[in-house]
């Protein structure tokens, strides 16, 4: 890392509206040099927190999540296909589990 010390430099701060500068707190942003103004630090917008869709059913073959808009979203889990795999049996098991999940989701 290249470190340099610039004496007698001015620093201009562009904080987000409503942002409170607290000592000891990190502020994400961009530090740039403007020959006319000196150094300018521009605080970036805070990232919105990610909230995953809540899982309302978690079975052996599938899981079901409820989306923010209220819709239901099923997810199939991975399956190992080998010589003992029977697609008819697998599909019947998934169908039974999906029925259970849908009944559970409508409560």
Residue pairs with C-beta under 8 A, 6 or more apart in sequence:
6 39
9 38
9 39
10 37
10 38
10 39
11 38
11 39
11 40
11 41
12 37
12 38
12 39
12 40
12 41
13 21
13 40
13 41
13 43
14 40
14 41
14 42
14 43
15 21
15 27
15 43
16 43
16 44
16 45
16 46
19 27
19 43
21 27
27 41
27 43
28 43
28 44
28 46
29 41
29 42
29 43
29 44
30 41
30 42
30 44
31 39
31 40
31 41
32 39
32 40
32 42
33 39
33 40
34 40
51 68
52 65
53 65
53 66
53 67
53 68
53 73
54 65
54 66
55 63
55 64
55 65
56 64
56 65
56 66
56 72
56 101
56 104
56 105
57 63
57 64
57 100
57 101
57 104
57 105
58 64
59 97
59 100
59 101
60 77
60 93
60 97
61 76
61 77
61 79
61 90
61 93
61 94
61 97
62 74
62 75
62 76
62 77
62 94
62 97
62 98
62 101
63 74
63 75
63 77
64 72
64 73
64 74
64 75
64 101
64 102
64 104
64 105
65 72
65 73
65 75
66 72
66 73
66 105
67 73
72 102
72 105
74 98
74 101
76 94
79 85
79 90
